[in-house]
Amino acid sequence: ADTATQVLAVENLTVSFDGFKAVDDLSMQIAEKELRVVIGPNGAGKTTLLDMICGKTRPTSGSIRFRDIELTGLPEFQIVRRGVGRKFQNPSIYEDLTVAENLEISIPQAHGIWASVFFKRTAQVKERICSVAEQIMLAAHLKTKAGTLSHGQKQWLEIGMLLVQEPELLLLDEPVAGMSPREREQTAELLKSIALGKSLVVIEHDMDFVKWIANRVTVLHQGKLLSEGTIDEVQADPRVIEVYLGH
Ligand code: ADP
């Protein structure tokens, strides 16, 4: 991708934990409206990579540029504010609140976190809640308590809680883990619809799911970039075959 359409540039990124390099001299770029999948064996450094992009883990060296901004060293809340949303594996929704309330408290400066539960919503806030609820397939469940949703619906709600913040880049850690085949299909459609307007970096193990969604795939191994390309390209790469099927 040329720099005009480039959203994220990771350069020579390294992080050491007690001398062990979990991510080792990694460089990669993400383009506008790209849906990138990161794969690799357990311990390859996938989660650590997302942790560094969102500011949860500080790199030992290297840089992470988002648009024109150097993210390295910024605190997490400032990275969120600049438009990078992160979803972890376990949903962090408020089970006792409704779907609409969960979405509303995620809107920055809607009313302040808890006040929003008690006061009337502005038309603008309502509009944003409804359009996101529609996108995450929960429009019929706005008044449903989040705790009673299915596992898949809870994952979608959490993605919705990121979408109301209108991020430019979404980082998702195994979004279909534990989902039914039908929910996986619906999640694939959801991610593709998000990618019409935003960039995504998704960690995923399920190769069928990867085939449905990925524009490009990055393969990590022992903290390093092993291969990158279309799904067909990386699956035909002897280095990838060696790592997945070798030994
Ligand atoms: P993946 O997500 O690809 O399974 P991780 O990024 O979770 O891999 O981990 C990469 C490696 O870094 C693993 O060997 C893991 O044990 C190690 N690691 C991750 N975080 C820490 C930490 N905070 N302290 C020490 N080691 C860590």
py3Dmol code that shows the C-alpha trace and the ligand (Angstrom):
import py3Dmol

protein = """\
ATOM      1  CA  ALA A   1       0.000   0.000   0.000  1.00  0.00           C
ATOM      2  CA  ASP A   2       1.314   3.484  -0.752  1.00  0.00           C
ATOM      3  CA  THR A   3       1.512   5.940   2.108  1.00  0.00           C
ATOM      4  CA  ALA A   4      -1.638   7.785   1.017  1.00  0.00           C
ATOM      5  CA  THR A   5      -3.855   4.827   1.849  1.00  0.00           C
ATOM      6  CA  GLN A   6      -1.724   3.428   4.634  1.00  0.00           C
ATOM      7  CA  VAL A   7      -3.345   3.531   8.064  1.00  0.00           C
ATOM      8  CA  LEU A   8      -0.874   1.652  10.223  1.00  0.00           C
ATOM      9  CA  ALA A   9       2.871   1.205   9.830  1.00  0.00           C
ATOM     10  CA  VAL A  10       4.691  -1.103  12.211  1.00  0.00           C
ATOM     11  CA  GLU A  11       8.462  -0.804  11.860  1.00  0.00           C
ATOM     12  CA  ASN A  12      11.150  -3.035  13.356  1.00  0.00           C
ATOM     13  CA  LEU A  13       8.955  -3.694  16.362  1.00  0.00           C
ATOM     14  CA  THR A  14      10.516  -5.721  19.151  1.00  0.00           C
ATOM     15  CA  VAL A  15       9.499  -6.506  22.711  1.00  0.00           C
ATOM     16  CA  SER A  16      11.580  -8.549  25.142  1.00  0.00           C
ATOM     17  CA  PHE A  17      10.346 -10.103  28.362  1.00  0.00           C
ATOM     18  CA  ASP A  18      13.406 -10.949  30.472  1.00  0.00           C
ATOM     19  CA  GLY A  19      15.506 -11.269  27.336  1.00  0.00           C
ATOM     20  CA  PHE A  20      12.923 -13.393  25.483  1.00  0.00           C
ATOM     21  CA  LYS A  21      11.748 -11.688  22.286  1.00  0.00           C
ATOM     22  CA  ALA A  22       7.976 -12.248  22.032  1.00  0.00           C
ATOM     23  CA  VAL A  23       7.922  -9.996  18.939  1.00  0.00           C
ATOM     24  CA  ASP A  24      11.188  -9.713  17.058  1.00  0.00           C
ATOM     25  CA  ASP A  25      11.973  -6.987  14.508  1.00  0.00           C
ATOM     26  CA  LEU A  26       8.499  -7.078  12.956  1.00  0.00           C
ATOM     27  CA  SER A  27       7.478  -4.703  10.166  1.00  0.00           C
ATOM     28  CA  MET A  28       4.041  -4.628   8.537  1.00  0.00           C
ATOM     29  CA  GLN A  29       1.618  -2.123   7.036  1.00  0.00           C
ATOM     30  CA  ILE A  30      -2.164  -1.991   7.070  1.00  0.00           C
ATOM     31  CA  ALA A  31      -4.056  -0.119   4.357  1.00  0.00           C
ATOM     32  CA  GLU A  32      -7.323   1.782   4.560  1.00  0.00           C
ATOM     33  CA  LYS A  33     -10.370  -0.526   4.603  1.00  0.00           C
ATOM     34  CA  GLU A  34      -8.163  -3.586   4.770  1.00  0.00           C
ATOM     35  CA  LEU A  35      -9.240  -6.717   6.616  1.00  0.00           C
ATOM     36  CA  ARG A  36      -5.962  -8.313   7.661  1.00  0.00           C
ATOM     37  CA  VAL A  37      -5.801 -11.631   9.446  1.00  0.00           C
ATOM     38  CA  VAL A  38      -2.829 -12.561  11.619  1.00  0.00           C
ATOM     39  CA  ILE A  39      -2.220 -16.272  12.063  1.00  0.00           C
ATOM     40  CA  GLY A  40       0.558 -18.373  13.555  1.00  0.00           C
ATOM     41  CA  PRO A  41       1.127 -21.138  16.090  1.00  0.00           C
ATOM     42  CA  ASN A  42       0.547 -20.579  19.814  1.00  0.00           C
ATOM     43  CA  GLY A  43       3.185 -18.310  21.262  1.00  0.00           C
ATOM     44  CA  ALA A  44       3.967 -16.730  17.864  1.00  0.00           C
ATOM     45  CA  GLY A  45       3.448 -13.220  19.288  1.00  0.00           C
ATOM     46  CA  LYS A  46       0.027 -12.385  17.811  1.00  0.00           C
ATOM     47  CA  THR A  47      -1.606 -11.142  21.015  1.00  0.00           C
ATOM     48  CA  THR A  48       1.546  -9.304  22.046  1.00  0.00           C
ATOM     49  CA  LEU A  49       1.503  -7.491  18.687  1.00  0.00           C
ATOM     50  CA  LEU A  50      -2.072  -6.251  19.259  1.00  0.00           C
ATOM     51  CA  ASP A  51      -1.169  -5.374  22.867  1.00  0.00           C
ATOM     52  CA  MET A  52       1.596  -3.108  21.584  1.00  0.00           C
ATOM     53  CA  ILE A  53      -0.591  -1.431  18.944  1.00  0.00           C
ATOM     54  CA  CYS A  54      -3.262  -0.566  21.522  1.00  0.00           C
ATOM     55  CA  GLY A  55      -0.732   0.598  24.108  1.00  0.00           C
ATOM     56  CA  LYS A  56      -1.245  -2.204  26.636  1.00  0.00           C
ATOM     57  CA  THR A  57       2.354  -3.381  26.225  1.00  0.00           C
ATOM     58  CA  ARG A  58       5.278  -1.048  25.615  1.00  0.00           C
ATOM     59  CA  PRO A  59       7.686  -2.125  22.869  1.00  0.00           C
ATOM     60  CA  THR A  60      11.388  -2.447  23.659  1.00  0.00           C
ATOM     61  CA  SER A  61      12.229  -0.884  20.290  1.00  0.00           C
ATOM     62  CA  GLY A  62      10.699  -0.012  16.940  1.00  0.00           C
ATOM     63  CA  SER A  63       7.783   2.184  16.025  1.00  0.00           C
ATOM     64  CA  ILE A  64       4.031   2.044  15.422  1.00  0.00           C
ATOM     65  CA  ARG A  65       2.617   4.866  13.325  1.00  0.00           C
ATOM     66  CA  PHE A  66      -1.121   5.364  12.937  1.00  0.00           C
ATOM     67  CA  ARG A  67      -1.790   7.883  10.160  1.00  0.00           C
ATOM     68  CA  ASP A  68       0.770  10.575  11.048  1.00  0.00           C
ATOM     69  CA  ILE A  69       0.858   9.827  14.745  1.00  0.00           C
ATOM     70  CA  GLU A  70       3.558   7.892  16.556  1.00  0.00           C
ATOM     71  CA  LEU A  71       1.620   5.628  18.934  1.00  0.00           C
ATOM     72  CA  THR A  72       4.632   4.156  20.693  1.00  0.00           C
ATOM     73  CA  GLY A  73       4.735   5.454  24.227  1.00  0.00           C
ATOM     74  CA  LEU A  74       1.207   6.900  24.273  1.00  0.00           C
ATOM     75  CA  PRO A  75      -1.080   5.686  27.061  1.00  0.00           C
ATOM     76  CA  GLU A  76      -3.944   3.343  26.107  1.00  0.00           C
ATOM     77  CA  PHE A  77      -6.740   5.909  26.521  1.00  0.00           C
ATOM     78  CA  GLN A  78      -5.037   8.315  24.118  1.00  0.00           C
ATOM     79  CA  ILE A  79      -4.635   5.588  21.517  1.00  0.00           C
ATOM     80  CA  VAL A  80      -8.364   4.768  21.833  1.00  0.00           C
ATOM     81  CA  ARG A  81      -9.198   8.450  21.479  1.00  0.00           C
ATOM     82  CA  ARG A  82      -7.187   8.639  18.264  1.00  0.00           C
ATOM     83  CA  GLY A  83      -9.321   5.904  16.723  1.00  0.00           C
ATOM     84  CA  VAL A  84      -7.878   2.497  17.559  1.00  0.00           C
ATOM     85  CA  GLY A  85     -10.392   0.066  19.122  1.00  0.00           C
ATOM     86  CA  ARG A  86      -9.391  -3.264  20.686  1.00  0.00           C
ATOM     87  CA  LYS A  87     -11.568  -6.234  21.463  1.00  0.00           C
ATOM     88  CA  PHE A  88     -10.123  -8.880  23.725  1.00  0.00           C
ATOM     89  CA  GLN A  89     -11.105 -12.553  23.721  1.00  0.00           C
ATOM     90  CA  ASN A  90     -13.459 -12.363  26.692  1.00  0.00           C
ATOM     91  CA  PRO A  91     -16.395  -9.968  26.309  1.00  0.00           C
ATOM     92  CA  SER A  92     -16.394  -7.107  28.791  1.00  0.00           C
ATOM     93  CA  ILE A  93     -20.036  -6.142  28.524  1.00  0.00           C
ATOM     94  CA  TYR A  94     -22.291  -5.042  31.381  1.00  0.00           C
ATOM     95  CA  GLU A  95     -24.577  -8.050  31.812  1.00  0.00           C
ATOM     96  CA  ASP A  96     -27.204  -6.231  33.890  1.00  0.00           C
ATOM     97  CA  LEU A  97     -27.639  -3.414  31.374  1.00  0.00           C
ATOM     98  CA  THR A  98     -29.612  -3.620  28.147  1.00  0.00           C
ATOM     99  CA  VAL A  99     -28.043  -3.776  24.701  1.00  0.00           C
ATOM    100  CA  ALA A 100     -28.921  -0.099  24.128  1.00  0.00           C
ATOM    101  CA  GLU A 101     -27.420   0.926  27.477  1.00  0.00           C
ATOM    102  CA  ASN A 102     -24.219  -1.007  26.799  1.00  0.00           C
ATOM    103  CA  LEU A 103     -23.865   0.814  23.483  1.00  0.00           C
ATOM    104  CA  GLU A 104     -24.717   4.174  25.014  1.00  0.00           C
ATOM    105  CA  ILE A 105     -22.162   4.061  27.824  1.00  0.00           C
ATOM    106  CA  SER A 106     -19.505   3.276  25.228  1.00  0.00           C
ATOM    107  CA  ILE A 107     -20.116   6.542  23.350  1.00  0.00           C
ATOM    108  CA  PRO A 108     -17.472   9.000  24.479  1.00  0.00           C
ATOM    109  CA  GLN A 109     -18.958  11.989  26.296  1.00  0.00           C
ATOM    110  CA  ALA A 110     -22.560  10.891  25.652  1.00  0.00           C
ATOM    111  CA  HIS A 111     -23.478  11.863  29.211  1.00  0.00           C
ATOM    112  CA  GLY A 112     -20.762  10.394  31.356  1.00  0.00           C
ATOM    113  CA  ILE A 113     -20.748   6.701  32.092  1.00  0.00           C
ATOM    114  CA  TRP A 114     -23.575   6.089  34.555  1.00  0.00           C
ATOM    115  CA  ALA A 115     -25.676   9.197  34.023  1.00  0.00           C
ATOM    116  CA  SER A 116     -26.607   7.820  30.608  1.00  0.00           C
ATOM    117  CA  VAL A 117     -28.615   5.047  32.223  1.00  0.00           C
ATOM    118  CA  PHE A 118     -30.945   7.536  33.933  1.00  0.00           C
ATOM    119  CA  PHE A 119     -31.313  10.467  31.569  1.00  0.00           C
ATOM    120  CA  LYS A 120     -33.008  10.852  28.221  1.00  0.00           C
ATOM    121  CA  ARG A 121     -30.969  10.151  25.119  1.00  0.00           C
ATOM    122  CA  THR A 122     -30.402  12.859  22.556  1.00  0.00           C
ATOM    123  CA  ALA A 123     -31.623  12.162  19.007  1.00  0.00           C
ATOM    124  CA  GLN A 124     -28.019  11.935  17.820  1.00  0.00           C
ATOM    125  CA  VAL A 125     -27.090   9.348  20.441  1.00  0.00           C
ATOM    126  CA  LYS A 126     -30.263   7.357  19.658  1.00  0.00           C
ATOM    127  CA  GLU A 127     -29.413   7.403  15.975  1.00  0.00           C
ATOM    128  CA  ARG A 128     -25.915   6.100  16.584  1.00  0.00           C
ATOM    129  CA  ILE A 129     -27.145   3.342  18.914  1.00  0.00           C
ATOM    130  CA  CYS A 130     -29.784   2.223  16.390  1.00  0.00           C
ATOM    131  CA  SER A 131     -27.486   2.179  13.399  1.00  0.00           C
ATOM    132  CA  VAL A 132     -24.811   0.186  15.242  1.00  0.00           C
ATOM    133  CA  ALA A 133     -27.430  -2.205  16.702  1.00  0.00           C
ATOM    134  CA  GLU A 134     -28.624  -2.808  13.156  1.00  0.00           C
ATOM    135  CA  GLN A 135     -25.102  -3.509  11.937  1.00  0.00           C
ATOM    136  CA  ILE A 136     -24.342  -5.972  14.775  1.00  0.00           C
ATOM    137  CA  MET A 137     -27.664  -7.773  14.165  1.00  0.00           C
ATOM    138  CA  LEU A 138     -29.119  -6.781  17.559  1.00  0.00           C
ATOM    139  CA  ALA A 139     -31.710  -4.195  16.431  1.00  0.00           C
ATOM    140  CA  ALA A 140     -34.514  -6.424  17.754  1.00  0.00           C
ATOM    141  CA  HIS A 141     -32.750  -6.758  21.115  1.00  0.00           C
ATOM    142  CA  LEU A 142     -32.178  -3.134  22.132  1.00  0.00           C
ATOM    143  CA  LYS A 143     -34.104  -3.632  25.384  1.00  0.00           C
ATOM    144  CA  THR A 144     -32.729  -7.095  26.077  1.00  0.00           C
ATOM    145  CA  LYS A 145     -30.463  -7.478  29.111  1.00  0.00           C
ATOM    146  CA  ALA A 146     -26.982  -8.195  27.772  1.00  0.00           C
ATOM    147  CA  GLY A 147     -26.550 -11.094  30.202  1.00  0.00           C
ATOM    148  CA  THR A 148     -29.319 -13.051  28.472  1.00  0.00           C
ATOM    149  CA  LEU A 149     -27.796 -12.824  24.972  1.00  0.00           C
ATOM    150  CA  SER A 150     -26.178 -15.848  23.319  1.00  0.00           C
ATOM    151  CA  HIS A 151     -22.388 -16.143  23.401  1.00  0.00           C
ATOM    152  CA  GLY A 152     -22.180 -14.951  19.793  1.00  0.00           C
ATOM    153  CA  GLN A 153     -24.500 -11.997  20.381  1.00  0.00           C
ATOM    154  CA  LYS A 154     -22.358 -10.907  23.341  1.00  0.00           C
ATOM    155  CA  GLN A 155     -19.308 -10.872  21.072  1.00  0.00           C
ATOM    156  CA  TRP A 156     -21.220  -8.764  18.529  1.00  0.00           C
ATOM    157  CA  LEU A 157     -22.349  -6.380  21.259  1.00  0.00           C
ATOM    158  CA  GLU A 158     -18.751  -5.874  22.273  1.00  0.00           C
ATOM    159  CA  ILE A 159     -17.822  -5.112  18.670  1.00  0.00           C
ATOM    160  CA  GLY A 160     -20.752  -2.658  18.668  1.00  0.00           C
ATOM    161  CA  MET A 161     -19.361  -1.006  21.796  1.00  0.00           C
ATOM    162  CA  LEU A 162     -16.234  -0.295  19.773  1.00  0.00           C
ATOM    163  CA  LEU A 163     -18.163   0.824  16.677  1.00  0.00           C
ATOM    164  CA  VAL A 164     -20.113   3.541  18.535  1.00  0.00           C
ATOM    165  CA  GLN A 165     -16.736   5.124  19.280  1.00  0.00           C
ATOM    166  CA  GLU A 166     -16.217   5.371  15.511  1.00  0.00           C
ATOM    167  CA  PRO A 167     -12.680   3.986  15.399  1.00  0.00           C
ATOM    168  CA  GLU A 168     -10.650   3.937  12.187  1.00  0.00           C
ATOM    169  CA  LEU A 169      -8.811   0.744  13.084  1.00  0.00           C
ATOM    170  CA  LEU A 170     -10.234  -2.254  14.928  1.00  0.00           C
ATOM    171  CA  LEU A 171      -8.097  -4.927  16.554  1.00  0.00           C
ATOM    172  CA  LEU A 172      -9.947  -8.187  17.234  1.00  0.00           C
ATOM    173  CA  ASP A 173      -8.603 -11.204  19.102  1.00  0.00           C
ATOM    174  CA  GLU A 174     -10.279 -14.444  17.931  1.00  0.00           C
ATOM    175  CA  PRO A 175     -13.744 -12.962  17.352  1.00  0.00           C
ATOM    176  CA  VAL A 176     -15.458 -16.282  16.478  1.00  0.00           C
ATOM    177  CA  ALA A 177     -14.040 -18.413  19.316  1.00  0.00           C
ATOM    178  CA  GLY A 178     -16.849 -20.543  20.745  1.00  0.00           C
ATOM    179  CA  MET A 179     -19.401 -19.496  18.113  1.00  0.00           C
ATOM    180  CA  SER A 180     -21.813 -21.779  16.250  1.00  0.00           C
ATOM    181  CA  PRO A 181     -21.289 -22.272  12.488  1.00  0.00           C
ATOM    182  CA  ARG A 182     -24.224 -19.921  11.768  1.00  0.00           C
ATOM    183  CA  GLU A 183     -22.810 -17.257  14.087  1.00  0.00           C
ATOM    184  CA  ARG A 184     -19.411 -17.587  12.393  1.00  0.00           C
ATOM    185  CA  GLU A 185     -21.002 -16.934   9.028  1.00  0.00           C
ATOM    186  CA  GLN A 186     -22.852 -13.908  10.383  1.00  0.00           C
ATOM    187  CA  THR A 187     -19.653 -12.627  12.000  1.00  0.00           C
ATOM    188  CA  ALA A 188     -17.831 -12.959   8.671  1.00  0.00           C
ATOM    189  CA  GLU A 189     -20.518 -10.767   7.074  1.00  0.00           C
ATOM    190  CA  LEU A 190     -20.304  -8.295   9.971  1.00  0.00           C
ATOM    191  CA  LEU A 191     -16.520  -7.958   9.660  1.00  0.00           C
ATOM    192  CA  LYS A 192     -16.791  -7.497   5.895  1.00  0.00           C
ATOM    193  CA  SER A 193     -19.391  -4.769   6.400  1.00  0.00           C
ATOM    194  CA  ILE A 194     -17.118  -3.019   8.921  1.00  0.00           C
ATOM    195  CA  ALA A 195     -14.228  -3.211   6.424  1.00  0.00           C
ATOM    196  CA  LEU A 196     -16.238  -1.143   3.927  1.00  0.00           C
ATOM    197  CA  GLY A 197     -15.307   1.866   6.043  1.00  0.00           C
ATOM    198  CA  LYS A 198     -12.545   0.871   8.474  1.00  0.00           C
ATOM    199  CA  SER A 199      -9.385  -1.186   8.732  1.00  0.00           C
ATOM    200  CA  LEU A 200      -9.285  -4.359  10.794  1.00  0.00           C
ATOM    201  CA  VAL A 201      -6.542  -6.563  12.175  1.00  0.00           C
ATOM    202  CA  VAL A 202      -7.960  -9.897  13.285  1.00  0.00           C
ATOM    203  CA  ILE A 203      -6.180 -12.760  15.058  1.00  0.00           C
ATOM    204  CA  GLU A 204      -7.776 -16.027  13.993  1.00  0.00           C
ATOM    205  CA  HIS A 205      -7.145 -19.773  14.172  1.00  0.00           C
ATOM    206  CA  ASP A 206     -10.132 -21.079  12.206  1.00  0.00           C
ATOM    207  CA  MET A 207      -8.766 -21.381   8.660  1.00  0.00           C
ATOM    208  CA  ASP A 208     -12.231 -21.657   7.059  1.00  0.00           C
ATOM    209  CA  PHE A 209     -13.127 -18.375   8.701  1.00  0.00           C
ATOM    210  CA  VAL A 210      -9.833 -16.855   7.547  1.00  0.00           C
ATOM    211  CA  LYS A 211     -10.686 -17.862   3.970  1.00  0.00           C
ATOM    212  CA  TRP A 212     -14.066 -16.144   4.185  1.00  0.00           C
ATOM    213  CA  ILE A 213     -12.823 -12.829   5.462  1.00  0.00           C
ATOM    214  CA  ALA A 214      -9.177 -12.120   4.744  1.00  0.00           C
ATOM    215  CA  ASN A 215      -7.852  -9.718   2.129  1.00  0.00           C
ATOM    216  CA  ARG A 216      -4.318 -10.492   3.209  1.00  0.00           C
ATOM    217  CA  VAL A 217      -2.821 -12.813   5.782  1.00  0.00           C
ATOM    218  CA  THR A 218       0.248 -12.232   7.945  1.00  0.00           C
ATOM    219  CA  VAL A 219       1.872 -15.340   9.401  1.00  0.00           C
ATOM    220  CA  LEU A 220       3.928 -14.927  12.571  1.00  0.00           C
ATOM    221  CA  HIS A 221       6.309 -17.512  13.958  1.00  0.00           C
ATOM    222  CA  GLN A 222       8.509 -17.096  17.044  1.00  0.00           C
ATOM    223  CA  GLY A 223       7.848 -13.357  17.027  1.00  0.00           C
ATOM    224  CA  LYS A 224       8.950 -12.901  13.431  1.00  0.00           C
ATOM    225  CA  LEU A 225       7.141 -12.355  10.158  1.00  0.00           C
ATOM    226  CA  LEU A 226       7.183 -15.755   8.448  1.00  0.00           C
ATOM    227  CA  SER A 227       5.028 -15.006   5.414  1.00  0.00           C
ATOM    228  CA  GLU A 228       2.546 -12.480   4.085  1.00  0.00           C
ATOM    229  CA  GLY A 229       0.139 -12.461   1.137  1.00  0.00           C
ATOM    230  CA  THR A 230      -3.235 -13.745   0.024  1.00  0.00           C
ATOM    231  CA  ILE A 231      -4.558 -16.841   1.757  1.00  0.00           C
ATOM    232  CA  ASP A 232      -3.564 -18.948  -1.260  1.00  0.00           C
ATOM    233  CA  GLU A 233      -0.070 -17.479  -1.304  1.00  0.00           C
ATOM    234  CA  VAL A 234       0.636 -18.120   2.379  1.00  0.00           C
ATOM    235  CA  GLN A 235      -0.863 -21.622   2.261  1.00  0.00           C
ATOM    236  CA  ALA A 236       1.469 -22.483  -0.628  1.00  0.00           C
ATOM    237  CA  ASP A 237       4.516 -20.971   1.100  1.00  0.00           C
ATOM    238  CA  PRO A 238       6.953 -23.783   2.026  1.00  0.00           C
ATOM    239  CA  ARG A 239       7.975 -21.912   5.207  1.00  0.00           C
ATOM    240  CA  VAL A 240       4.347 -21.898   6.370  1.00  0.00           C
ATOM    241  CA  ILE A 241       3.855 -25.573   5.505  1.00  0.00           C
ATOM    242  CA  GLU A 242       7.014 -26.400   7.430  1.00  0.00           C
ATOM    243  CA  VAL A 243       5.814 -24.602  10.559  1.00  0.00           C
ATOM    244  CA  TYR A 244       2.267 -26.002  10.487  1.00  0.00           C
ATOM    245  CA  LEU A 245       2.886 -29.497   9.175  1.00  0.00           C
ATOM    246  CA  GLY A 246       6.609 -30.089   9.743  1.00  0.00           C
ATOM    247  CA  HIS A 247       8.260 -32.006  12.595  1.00  0.00           C
TER     248      HIS A 247
END
"""
ligand_1 = """\
27
ADP
P 0.134 -15.820 20.550
O -0.927 -14.778 20.766
O 0.643 -15.857 19.146
O -0.281 -17.184 21.024
P 1.522 -14.325 22.586
O 1.697 -12.993 21.997
O 0.432 -14.502 23.582
O 1.410 -15.425 21.434
O 2.883 -14.768 23.307
C 4.131 -14.796 22.638
C 5.179 -15.259 23.608
O 5.482 -14.238 24.534
C 4.765 -16.476 24.415
O 5.892 -17.335 24.535
C 4.396 -15.883 25.756
O 4.598 -16.806 26.789
C 5.319 -14.686 25.860
N 4.746 -13.573 26.641
C 3.674 -12.836 26.308
N 3.435 -11.882 27.225
C 4.391 -12.017 28.182
C 4.707 -11.331 29.402
N 3.970 -10.296 29.822
N 5.765 -11.765 30.105
C 6.519 -12.810 29.679
N 6.281 -13.487 28.548
C 5.247 -13.108 27.803
"""
view = py3Dmol.view(width=600, height=400)
view.addModel(protein, "pdb")
view.setStyle({"model": 0}, {"cartoon": {"style": "trace"}})
view.addModel(ligand_1, "xyz")
view.setStyle({"model": 1}, {"stick": {}})
view.zoomTo()
view.show()
